[in-house]
Amino acid sequence: MCSYITHKVRVEGSAKGASGWMRVDTANVYFDHPYHAPMDHALAIDLVCQADGAKERVAIELSADSARQLIAAIETALKEGEEAHDQAELAALHY
């Protein structure tokens, strides 16, 4: 049974699709039957630019375990990156 439960999130950034880099403003996130990945269920993320009519998309399908590992890696990268940038800004203020 497909649930068709989709969470739409406003995002700000870029993604590289089939025809090169594109602006993205929306992420559609759902856990359901994948289109391509060889598994029963997958976490799917489609990145689109709704402002441009969502003509292109960049999509990923991950196993639940892979998605959780990716979430942890994103959280770690954000934390460490923000701390490093904060330290660099503090050092620059002391010069």
N, C-alpha and C positions, 0 to 999 in steps of 0.2 A: 504494500500500500504506500503510495506517495502522499506525503503530508502537504507539500507545496507551501510550507511555512518559510517565508523569506523575511530576513531582516535587512532593511535598507538603511545605509549609513552614509551621511554626507562626508566626503573626504576632500582633501586638497592635495594635488600632486600630479605626477606624470607616470605613464606606463608605456612600455615598448610593445607594440602590437605588430601585426603582420606587415603593415605599411610604415613602420617607424614609430617614433615617439608621439604620444598623444596626451592631451590633458585629461585628467580624470576628476570627477566631482562626486561620484556615487560608487559605493561598494554594495553589491547584493550578496548576502551571505545566507547559506542554507545547508542543512544536513539532510540528504535524501539520496535517492538512486543517482549515481553518476551517469553522465553521457558517455564518457570514454574510459575512465579508470576501471581496471578489472577487479572491482570489489562490489559487495552488495550495497553498502552505503558509503558516502564520502561527504566531507565538508567541502562545499563549493564556494568559491569567491569569484564573482564577476565584477571587474572594474570597467566602468563606462563613463562617458561624459554626457549626462542627461541634457546639459545646456546645448550641446551640438546634435541632439536627437539620438544619442546612443547608437550611432552608425557602426562603431567598432567596439570591440571588447577584448579584454585580456582576462582569461579564465584559468583557474587552477582547481583541481580536485585532489583532496588529500584524505588519507585514512584518518580516523579520529585520533590515533596515537601520534601520527605525524603532525596533525594540526595542533595538538597540545604542546608538542616539542617546539613547534614554530612560535606559538604564543609565548612560551617561556623564553625563547631566544630573543624575541622582539622586546619583551619586558627588560631583559638583561641588557641588551644593546642600548635601549633608551636610557636606562638608569646610569650605566657606565658612561655613555656619551654625554648626557647632561651634566654629570659630575665633572667630567674632564673639561667641558666647556666652561662651567662655573669656576673651576680652579684657574683656568687660563685667563678669564676675565678678572678675577681677583688679583692675579699676578700682574696683569697689565695696569691695574689701578695703582699698584705700589711703585711703579716706575716713574 
